[in-house]
Amino acid sequence: MPATNTAQAAPSTWYRQPIVWLGAMLFLASLAGCVWMIVLGARHADEPVDAPHAVFGVPSSSHNSHKPPATP
């Protein structure tokens, strides 16, 4: 029965691989970027676009049945 050498097995463990840590850091950075974009989107409201027609097929005004109140 051959003896196992723990000194050779230790460097091959997953937490000693630099590519795993690089991948984890990239994942966490992209996750933090997504959260940051959501926070920025919640803080700043969209301003209405003054376009007379649909821009790329998206209408520039809402399509609801309520009319704005008449001003005297």
C-alpha positions in Angstrom: 0.0 0.0 0.0 1.6 3.3 -1.1 1.8 6.1 1.5 0.1 9.3 0.6 2.2 12.4 0.7 0.2 15.3 2.2 2.8 17.8 1.1 2.0 17.1 -2.6 -1.7 17.0 -2.1 -1.9 20.3 -0.2 -1.1 22.7 -3.1 -3.8 21.1 -5.3 -6.7 22.0 -2.9 -9.3 24.3 -4.4 -8.6 27.2 -2.0 -4.9 27.4 -3.0 -5.7 28.0 -6.6 -5.4 31.6 -7.6 -7.8 31.3 -10.5 -10.6 30.4 -8.1 -10.0 33.5 -6.0 -9.8 35.6 -9.2 -13.2 34.2 -10.3 -14.7 34.8 -6.9 -13.4 38.4 -6.9 -14.8 39.1 -10.4 -18.2 37.6 -9.4 -18.3 39.8 -6.2 -17.3 42.9 -8.2 -20.0 42.3 -10.8 -22.6 41.7 -8.1 -21.6 44.9 -6.3 -21.8 46.8 -9.6 -25.3 45.4 -10.2 -26.4 46.6 -6.7 -24.8 50.0 -7.3 -26.7 50.4 -10.6 -30.0 49.5 -8.9 -29.4 52.1 -6.1 -28.5 54.7 -8.7 -31.6 53.9 -10.7 -33.8 54.2 -7.6 -32.3 57.6 -6.7 -32.6 59.4 -10.0 -36.0 59.6 -11.7 -36.3 59.4 -15.5 -37.1 62.7 -17.1 -39.8 62.6 -19.9 -38.5 62.7 -23.4 -40.0 65.4 -25.7 -40.3 63.2 -28.8 -43.2 63.6 -31.2 -43.1 60.0 -32.3 -42.1 56.6 -30.9 -38.3 56.2 -30.3 -37.2 52.8 -31.4 -40.7 51.5 -31.3 -41.3 52.7 -27.7 -44.0 55.4 -27.2 -42.8 58.6 -25.6 -46.1 59.1 -23.6 -48.1 56.8 -21.5 -51.3 55.2 -22.7 -53.8 55.5 -19.9 -57.4 56.4 -20.0 -57.1 59.2 -17.5 -57.0 62.7 -18.9 -55.0 65.4 -17.1 -57.1 68.0 -15.2 -58.2 71.0 -17.2 -56.5 74.2 -16.2 -58.8 77.3 -16.0 
